[in-house]
Amino acid sequence: MNAIEHLDEETDSAGLAFRDMLFLMVLSLVVIIFLLSFLINPVERTQDLPARTEIVVEAFWPKGTSYDIDLWGMGPDGVAVGWGAHSAGPLLNLERDDRGIINDASGLNYEIMTVRAREPGEYTINLHLYDLHGEPVPVFVDVLVTATGSMGEIYSGQVELVQPKDEVTAVRFSLGDDGLLVPDSVHNLFKSVLLER
């Protein structure tokens, strides 16, 4: 055996181990990609998805401030929904809870609640000034209640909160058996939602 043949045997054994390891890594990568492709492309069945929102309730207050204002609602089922009870009821769902500038890089201050079904009966929408965080009072909150379809805007107005822990009824309205707004049912006579939780 000459020196060249001896060198080929040593190089070949190291090269063989390297090629085997490289082959196993590539094979593993192909298997992982194959398995992940089933997770990345789920089968869509849009015909099975029910409409999620019938009525949207929005509350906005001055951006860049640290007021902690909570949106509370109650449907005909009598279940209070708001901070800490985001989806306690079958009808209402608090989609966004805002604590002012705390943990919020956007600076925008708003909360959103949705009504998932147009059940007949009365709906109450309240605002609760949970904490001032050093901000001055009063604070003015714009409230907008909008329904899908032809019903459109139910309420648009401004609510004044004057002291911490203040609870104010922004709007109360009723829907009939047909799921439409009952004429002349929109008012803001106070009704506590927080006492019902």
N, C-alpha and C positions, 0 to 999 in steps of 0.2 A: 504494500500500500504506500503510495507516494504522498507527499504533503498536500497536494491539491485534493485528492480523494478524501483525506482526513478532514480538511477544512470544509468540504461539502457536507459531510455527515454531521459536523457540529452545527453548521448554519442551518441545515435542513431540520434538525430536531427543534431548534428554537423557532424557526419559521413555521413549522407545522403547528406548534402550540399557539403561536400568534394567530395563524389563520383560523384555527379551531375556535379560539376565543372570539375573534372578530365575527365569524359566522354565527356563533351563538348569540352575540349581542344584536346583530342585524335581524336574526330570526325572532328574537324576543321583541324587538321594536315593531316588527311587522305584525306580530300577534296582538300586541297592545293597541296598535292603530286599528286593526280589524275589529277588536272588541269595542273600542271607543266609538267607532262609526255608528253603532246601534244606538248609543246614547246621544250623539250629536244630532241625528236626524229622526226625531220622534214622528210617529204617524199622526197627522192632524185629522181631527174629527170635529170640525166646526159646527156641524149640524146638531151635535149633542150638547153644545154649550148654551145654557140659558142666558138671557139678558141679565147682566149683573146689576145695573143701576136704572132705577126709574126716576128718582129725584136726587138732586145734588144740593147739599147745603154747604155754603162757603162763608168763612169769616176771615176778614183781613183787618190788620191794625198797622200803625206806622212802622215802616221797615227800619231796621237798624236799632230798634229799642229792645229792652229786655223784659217787657211785660210778659207774664205767663198767664195767658187767657185760655180757658178751656171751653170748648163747644160741647153742649149737652143736648140730648134729644130724647124724646119719648114718643112712641107710636101708640096706636090703639090697643096694643097688647099690654101697655102699662109698664114695660121694662125700660129702665133708665140706661142710656148708653152715652159714654164719654170717657174721660181719662180714667184708666184703671178698669174700665168695663167696655173695651173697644168694640166687642161684638157680642154683648151679652144677650141681646134680643134677636129674634129671627128676622126682624124687619130692618133695623138700623145697624150701621157699621161706621165706626170712626176710622177714616182712612189715613188721616195725618194729624198727629198731635204736635203742636209747636210750643217750645218753651222760650220764645224770644230769641235772643242771640246766643243763648246757651246751647252748645253743641250744634250750632247751625252756621256754616260758613257762608250761606247765601245771603243772609241779612234780611230775607223776606219773612214776614210773619203772617201765617195763615193756617187755618185748620179746615179740613174737609170731612163731611159726613155724607154717607149715601143711604138712601132708602131703596131696598132691594125689591119691594113689591108694593103695589098700590092697594093696600088693604083699606077697606072703608073704616072711617073713624077719624078721631082728632089726632093731630101731630103737634107736639110742642118743641120749640127750638129755643134753648136758653144759652146765655153766656155767663161764665163764672170767672171773675178776676181773682185767680188763685194767688198770685204774688206780684208785687210791684218791682222788686229787685232794684230799688232806689230810684225808679222813674216817677215823674210827677203825675198827679191826677187832676182832672179827669182824663180818661183815655177814650177815644172814639173808635168804634169797631164797625166796619161796613159788613153787612150781612146780605147774602144773595141766595135765594132758594129758587131753583130752576128744575122743571120737569122735562122729561124726554117727550118727543112727539109734539102734538098740536097744543098741548096745555102751556108750554113755554114757561115764562117767568111767573112765579107765584108771589114772591116778595122781594123787594129791594129796599134797603133802608140803613140807617145808621143808629147804633146803640151807644149810649153814654154809660161808662162804668166809673163810679166816683170814689169807691173805697175798696180796700182789699177784702176779699171773701164775698164781694158783692155778687149776687145772682140776679140776672135780669132776663125777663122773657123777651126775646127778639120778635118772635112771631108764633102764632098758633093758627092752624088752618085745618079744615076737614075735607076728606075725600068721601064721595058718595059710593053707592054700591057699584056704579059703573067705572070707578077708579078716577073720576074727574073731580076737579075742585068744586066744592059746594059754594054757590054764589053767596057773597057777603059773609063768608066764614073766616076771613083773614082778619086777625086782630092781635093785640099784644097784651091782653089782660094777664097779670102775673099768675104763674102757676109754677111751683118749685118742682124741679126734676131731681135735684140733689137729695131731697128728703125721701124720694122713692127708691134710691139705690140700696 
